[in-house]
Amino acid sequence: MLLPLALTVLTGMAYPIFGNWLLQGQVAEIMLKIHSGRILGLDAIYPILNGLGLVGLLITGLNMTSLLRKPRVQPVQQQLEEPESP
């Protein structure tokens, strides 16, 4: 889960750095192949896997913030009755 998303983010940032700033066209092309999944032969399903991973992270993150949980019903605490003195 972490590896595909990290590769997408890092190569997405590295592509313009190598292509435009450092004028390393060949390295930029390799970054683009990794970014799109073509280097692994997964170019058809790589974006879908990234999207499903992001949706999963979104759901678990919202679940951790208690936004998707039902509010808990607090049990009614019984008050201790003090015995009456005669």
VOMI-519469 format. One record per residue: residue number from 1; x, y, z of N, C-alpha, C in turn; residue in three letters. Coordinates in steps of 0.001 Angstrom, whole numbers. Layout:
VOMI-519469
+-----+---------+---------+---------+---------+---------+---------+---------+---------+---------+--------+
| num |     npx |     npy |     npz |    capx |    capy |    capz |     cpx |     cpy |     cpz | residu |
+-----+---------+---------+---------+---------+---------+---------+---------+---------+---------+--------+
| NUM |       X |       Y |       Z |       X |       Y |       Z |       X |       Y |       Z |    ALA |
...
+-----+---------+---------+---------+---------+---------+---------+---------+---------+---------+--------+
***
This chain:
VOMI-519469
+-----+---------+---------+---------+---------+---------+---------+---------+---------+---------+--------+
| num |     npx |     npy |     npz |    capx |    capy |    capz |     cpx |     cpy |     cpz | residu |
+-----+---------+---------+---------+---------+---------+---------+---------+---------+---------+--------+
|   1 |     816 |   -1180 |       0 |       0 |       0 |       0 |     868 |    1255 |       0 |    MET |
|   2 |    1838 |    1274 |     864 |    2690 |    2455 |     966 |    3602 |    2601 |    -250 |    LEU |
|   3 |    4121 |    1498 |    -746 |    5081 |    1561 |   -1854 |    4491 |    2163 |   -3129 |    LEU |
|   4 |    3324 |    1708 |   -3617 |    2799 |    2322 |   -4852 |    2484 |    3802 |   -4703 |    PRO |
|   5 |    1907 |    4171 |   -3566 |    1582 |    5584 |   -3369 |    2841 |    6425 |   -3225 |    LEU |
|   6 |    3834 |    5907 |   -2518 |    5096 |    6640 |   -2353 |    5808 |    6788 |   -3696 |    ALA |
|   7 |    5816 |    5725 |   -4500 |    6444 |    5812 |   -5826 |    5739 |    6845 |   -6698 |    LEU |
|   8 |    4417 |    6862 |   -6643 |    3659 |    7817 |   -7454 |    3976 |    9249 |   -7037 |    THR |
|   9 |    4003 |    9499 |   -5751 |    4266 |   10855 |   -5261 |    5699 |   11278 |   -5576 |    VAL |
|  10 |    6661 |   10419 |   -5246 |    8069 |   10785 |   -5434 |    8440 |   10953 |   -6903 |    LEU |
|  11 |    7968 |   10044 |   -7749 |    8300 |   10176 |   -9172 |    7526 |   11316 |   -9817 |    THR |
|  12 |    6326 |   11614 |   -9293 |    5571 |   12768 |   -9796 |    6273 |   14076 |   -9480 |    GLY |
|  13 |    6941 |   14132 |   -8337 |    7707 |   15336 |   -7993 |    9050 |   15359 |   -8722 |    MET |
|  14 |    9655 |   14192 |   -8939 |   10980 |   14131 |   -9549 |   10945 |   14406 |  -11053 |    ALA |
|  15 |    9835 |   14082 |  -11713 |    9760 |   14255 |  -13163 |   10037 |   15700 |  -13602 |    TYR |
|  16 |    9337 |   16699 |  -13065 |    9655 |   18060 |  -13520 |   11023 |   18551 |  -13053 |    PRO |
|  17 |   11481 |   18034 |  -11929 |   12807 |   18451 |  -11450 |   13877 |   18001 |  -12425 |    ILE |
|  18 |   13823 |   16721 |  -12820 |   14832 |   16210 |  -13752 |   14609 |   16735 |  -15164 |    PHE |
|  19 |   13357 |   16849 |  -15577 |   13074 |   17263 |  -16954 |   13295 |   18734 |  -17222 |    GLY |
|  20 |   12848 |   19585 |  -16318 |   12899 |   21028 |  -16573 |   14071 |   21725 |  -15896 |    ASN |
|  21 |   14338 |   21381 |  -14669 |   15367 |   22096 |  -13921 |   16773 |   21590 |  -14214 |    TRP |
|  22 |   16932 |   20266 |  -14188 |   18273 |   19700 |  -14370 |   18557 |   19280 |  -15811 |    LEU |
|  23 |   17562 |   19384 |  -16661 |   17689 |   19044 |  -18084 |   18234 |   17623 |  -18291 |    LEU |
|  24 |   17721 |   16703 |  -17524 |   18079 |   15286 |  -17640 |   16883 |   14549 |  -18240 |    GLN |
|  25 |   16749 |   14614 |  -19535 |   15587 |   14056 |  -20235 |   15427 |   12560 |  -20064 |    GLY |
|  26 |   16527 |   11815 |  -20098 |   16441 |   10358 |  -19969 |   15975 |    9949 |  -18577 |    GLN |
|  27 |   16485 |   10616 |  -17560 |   16068 |   10308 |  -16191 |   14599 |   10683 |  -16006 |    VAL |
|  28 |   14176 |   11795 |  -16601 |   12785 |   12219 |  -16512 |   11858 |   11198 |  -17165 |    ALA |
|  29 |   12285 |   10611 |  -18279 |   11477 |    9585 |  -18939 |   11336 |    8347 |  -18063 |    GLU |
|  30 |   12401 |    7969 |  -17382 |   12339 |    6821 |  -16476 |   11389 |    7132 |  -15319 |    ILE |
|  31 |   11466 |    8351 |  -14800 |   10556 |    8742 |  -13720 |    9106 |    8683 |  -14174 |    MET |
|  32 |    8840 |    9098 |  -15394 |    7480 |    9051 |  -15923 |    7008 |    7616 |  -16102 |    LEU |
|  33 |    7895 |    6719 |  -16533 |    7527 |    5301 |  -16670 |    7202 |    4690 |  -15314 |    LYS |
|  34 |    7983 |    5023 |  -14300 |    7703 |    4512 |  -12954 |    6403 |    5120 |  -12434 |    ILE |
|  35 |    6210 |    6407 |  -12668 |    5030 |    7116 |  -12191 |    3748 |    6527 |  -12767 |    HIS |
|  36 |    3759 |    6168 |  -14020 |    2551 |    5637 |  -14664 |    2429 |    4125 |  -14552 |    SER |
|  37 |    3442 |    3445 |  -14055 |    3393 |    1998 |  -13913 |    3805 |    1237 |  -15149 |    GLY |
|  38 |    4233 |    1946 |  -16183 |    4628 |    1273 |  -17427 |    5886 |     442 |  -17261 |    ARG |
|  39 |    6764 |     818 |  -16354 |    8018 |      91 |  -16185 |    7773 |   -1300 |  -15599 |    ILE |
|  40 |    6671 |   -1455 |  -14868 |    6329 |   -2754 |  -14284 |    5290 |   -3508 |  -15103 |    LEU |
|  41 |    4819 |   -2911 |  -16174 |    3790 |   -3542 |  -16995 |    2413 |   -3460 |  -16361 |    GLY |
|  42 |    2218 |   -2526 |  -15455 |     942 |   -2386 |  -14756 |     197 |   -1120 |  -15147 |    LEU |
|  43 |     499 |    -580 |  -16310 |     -64 |     716 |  -16674 |   -1585 |     696 |  -16780 |    ASP |
|  44 |   -2196 |    -469 |  -16985 |   -3655 |    -535 |  -17093 |   -4328 |    -494 |  -15725 |    ALA |
|  45 |   -3728 |   -1115 |  -14711 |   -4395 |   -1194 |  -13413 |   -3714 |    -385 |  -12320 |    ILE |
|  46 |   -2559 |     163 |  -12583 |   -1817 |     926 |  -11570 |   -2609 |    2108 |  -11028 |    TYR |
|  47 |   -3258 |    2921 |  -11868 |   -4063 |    4024 |  -11319 |   -5249 |    3538 |  -10487 |    PRO |
|  48 |   -5829 |    2415 |  -10881 |   -6951 |    1863 |  -10118 |   -6473 |    1407 |   -8746 |    ILE |
|  49 |   -5323 |     746 |   -8697 |   -4777 |     313 |   -7412 |   -4443 |    1509 |   -6527 |    LEU |
|  50 |   -3868 |    2533 |   -7103 |   -3580 |    3752 |   -6329 |   -4868 |    4391 |   -5813 |    ASN |
|  51 |   -5872 |    4442 |   -6653 |   -7154 |    5018 |   -6240 |   -7813 |    4227 |   -5122 |    GLY |
|  52 |   -7802 |    2899 |   -5234 |   -8374 |    2067 |   -4176 |   -7594 |    2215 |   -2880 |    LEU |
|  53 |   -6283 |    2325 |   -2995 |   -5465 |    2532 |   -1806 |   -5784 |    3851 |   -1125 |    GLY |
|  54 |   -5965 |    4900 |   -1913 |   -6302 |    6206 |   -1343 |   -7689 |    6213 |    -707 |    LEU |
|  55 |   -8646 |    5532 |   -1329 |   -9984 |    5438 |    -740 |   -9914 |    4674 |     580 |    VAL |
|  56 |   -9136 |    3595 |     614 |   -8964 |    2846 |    1860 |   -8338 |    3689 |    2945 |    GLY |
|  57 |   -7326 |    4468 |    2601 |   -6705 |    5355 |    3580 |   -7677 |    6436 |    4055 |    LEU |
|  58 |   -8495 |    6937 |    3165 |   -9484 |    7934 |    3542 |  -10502 |    7363 |    4526 |    LEU |
|  59 |  -11001 |    6166 |    4239 |  -11995 |    5541 |    5119 |  -11400 |    5240 |    6485 |    ILE |
|  60 |  -10203 |    4664 |    6517 |   -9603 |    4371 |    7820 |   -9261 |    5648 |    8577 |    THR |
|  61 |   -8864 |    6690 |    7873 |   -8581 |    7963 |    8539 |   -9833 |    8588 |    9130 |    GLY |
|  62 |  -10937 |    8546 |    8379 |  -12192 |    9068 |    8908 |  -12680 |    8232 |   10085 |    LEU |
|  63 |  -12474 |    6944 |   10014 |  -12869 |    6061 |   11105 |  -12066 |    6380 |   12366 |    ASN |
|  64 |  -10812 |    6713 |   12203 |   -9972 |    7044 |   13359 |  -10390 |    8361 |   14003 |    MET |
|  65 |  -10988 |    9260 |   13244 |  -11413 |   10542 |   13803 |  -12802 |   10468 |   14418 |    THR |
|  66 |  -13423 |    9328 |   14403 |  -14754 |    9085 |   14984 |  -15870 |    9785 |   14215 |    SER |
|  67 |  -15637 |   10197 |   12996 |  -16694 |   10837 |   12218 |  -17701 |    9822 |   11676 |    LEU |
|  68 |  -17282 |    8588 |   11490 |  -18173 |    7576 |   10934 |  -18762 |    6651 |   11995 |    LEU |
|  69 |  -18445 |    6869 |   13234 |  -18953 |    6007 |   14300 |  -20281 |    6523 |   14811 |    ARG |
|  70 |  -21093 |    5595 |   15312 |  -22341 |    5975 |   15949 |  -22018 |    6533 |   17335 |    LYS |
|  71 |  -22756 |    7531 |   17748 |  -22484 |    8063 |   19089 |  -22807 |    7009 |   20148 |    PRO |
|  72 |  -21980 |    6940 |   21134 |  -22190 |    5978 |   22202 |  -23236 |    6504 |   23178 |    ARG |
|  73 |  -24066 |    5587 |   23634 |  -25059 |    5946 |   24640 |  -24426 |    5703 |   26002 |    VAL |
|  74 |  -24367 |    6745 |   26789 |  -23783 |    6630 |   28113 |  -24795 |    5970 |   29042 |    GLN |
|  75 |  -24361 |    4946 |   29779 |  -25297 |    4315 |   30709 |  -25653 |    5292 |   31828 |    PRO |
|  76 |  -26912 |    5218 |   32217 |  -27374 |    6097 |   33285 |  -26798 |    5585 |   34604 |    VAL |
|  77 |  -26125 |    6446 |   35297 |  -25538 |    6046 |   36564 |  -26591 |    6198 |   37653 |    GLN |
|  78 |  -26704 |    5173 |   38404 |  -27669 |    5209 |   39498 |  -27049 |    5951 |   40666 |    GLN |
|  79 |  -27837 |    6816 |   41209 |  -27356 |    7561 |   42364 |  -27565 |    6702 |   43603 |    GLN |
|  80 |  -26590 |    6729 |   44435 |  -26701 |    5990 |   45682 |  -27636 |    6750 |   46616 |    LEU |
|  81 |  -28598 |    6046 |   47092 |  -29543 |    6667 |   48018 |  -28948 |    6657 |   49415 |    GLU |
|  82 |  -28979 |    7784 |   50020 |  -28466 |    7874 |   51380 |  -29565 |    7397 |   52329 |    GLU |
|  83 |  -29178 |    6572 |   53280 |  -30221 |    6111 |   54216 |  -30706 |    7277 |   55079 |    PRO |
|  84 |  -31998 |    7277 |   55298 |  -32575 |    8347 |   56114 |  -32294 |    8078 |   57582 |    GLU |
|  85 |  -31914 |    9084 |   58286 |  -31668 |    8912 |   59711 |  -32948 |    9221 |   60496 |    SER |
|  86 |  -33275 |    8359 |   61509 |  -34517 |    8555 |   62265 |  -34528 |    9693 |   63199 |    PRO |
+-----+---------+---------+---------+---------+---------+---------+---------+---------+---------+--------+
***
